[in-house]
Amino acid sequence: MFSTAIIILGLELSTTCLVREDSEVSHFKRKITCQTNDKFKVDCTGKNLSHIPMFPNSTKTLVLARNKIKYIPEGIFSAHIVLEDLDVSHNILGTLMPDSFIGLKNLLRLNLQGNTLGENNSELPKICFKHLKKLRQLNFKDNHITVFPDLSLLLRLETLNATFTNKMTFGHQLKGLRFLNHFDLSSSSCKHKQLDKNTFQGISTLRYLDVSNNSLNSIGKGTFAHMQYLYFLDISNNPNLGLRGLGNVTNDLSHTSIEIFKFQKLVPTFSMNQMLLKEHLAPLNVTKLREIYVDSNRIQQIELGAISNLPKTIDKISIGDNQLSYGLYLFEFLHLSATIVNVSYLGKSHLPVNDGMCVSILSEKNLEQTLNEYNFDSGTQHVSTVSSQIIVFNAGLKLDIWSIINLPKNLTVLYYVGSKTEFEIPRLQFSDNVLEKADFSSNIFYSLKGPIVNMPHLHELDLSNNFCSNISYVFFNGTPNIRKLQLQNNL
């Protein structure tokens, strides 16, 4: 009994830590119980702290998130030279003082997200970062900063998370940061913004750049052209941009090391259907692009020759949640080297509330004006049901019109989920292929007649949620190596 009590007491001591908070108002010290995973971490999340408490000098990770801390006193960390991680996110910090971080010479990660830094257009002094000689990661998203602070003293900085406001530039403030390679400017702002050649001027070390969710309505030519090491770019969820803004971006990317490019939802949900043009993708032909994400752009047609412009290095294509019609462009996919293709949620329905527009900030008087802006900003590349450039099969999908169905020669994974496709799957014969996984769930394949012929490598097949009431005994004759078969939630 005694030994059991000792064990329980030991467990309690290993998960809590008593720290003291100095109150300048009442001049007394109160004890705060914080969680500790080990002797090197103190977690005071959500403890209603108004000041930074005292904590052990051996602490390497200090979490003070979601409290009511207003400022960081100078010298408060002077004895904490081993601290590596400091999280003061989601407090009410309004400013930083020159010696707020004195003593933190070994700090690697600093999180200041969700405070009120920069309120009333105040600037963060450059000198307040002078003690952070080894800082690798800095996050000050969701503050009130309108003038980007000078971070040029953070010579070891590698990752930066910040919030972008219109006409903000970064070249001078990040000058000399030769290790900076990851820049996340993704946001949820509804205020229209632009990017141009001055925005990132002089910043050539970036490998990862995210400017998604910024209500961008233009990206000027030359914005990214100087980023020779850039391998990841995300401009998604900027529905004011439209496909008309894509050409400048892909032209710039031809001068970079781009491998992953995301431009999902550049078109408002309720705009006209779009056509993806050759000029949108042609500059990518000289790159080593591996993954491209084109989802949620209301694309109905793809100009013949556009798909062929993708480089031979392409490995993954995601073009789901569009309005694709059938046309000759489909045959261009056969010559791609992609191993993974996602064409899910074609023709998907969307709720109008908060989908593609910042409805929450609109007043009644500017609603009509905003809708007009969206119709204009979405671009003019809409298409009708019948295109004079591409033959469109509008009679519905007739899977038995081809004697043999050809798949891209390297395709191993195919997703066709949630597209509400309704028909009986007849006998299907495929050309030689290496397809290993196919997901056709959440459609309306009401009968599986088959057989499926020449799928020797297929080992995972998902036909769940399809309202299927009939499965022929010969349907799986051509799929001898299936190891995982999902048929749940059918009739």
Secondary structure, DSSP 4 states (H G I P E B T S, - for coil): -HHHHHHHHHHHHHHEEEEEEE-TTT--EEEEEEE-SSTTEEE-TTS--SSPPB--TT-SEEE--SS------TTTTTT-TT--EEE--SS------TTTTTT-TT--EEE-TTS-TTGGGPPPPGGGGTT-TT--EEE--SS--SS----TT-TT--EEE----TT---TTTTTT-TT--EEE------S-EEE-TTTTTT----SEEE--SS-EEEE-TTSSTT-TT--EEE--S-TTT-GGGHHHHHHHHTTTT--EEE----S-TTS--EEE-HHHHGGGGGS---EEE--SS-EEEE-TTTGGGS-TT--EEE--SS-PPEEGGGGGGGG---SEEE--STT----STTSSS-GGG--HHHHHHHHHHHHHHT-S-B--SS-SSS-EE-S---GGGSSSB---TT--EEE--S---EEEE--EEB-S----EEE--SSEEEEE---EES-TT--EEE--SS---EE-TTTTTT-TT--EEE--S--
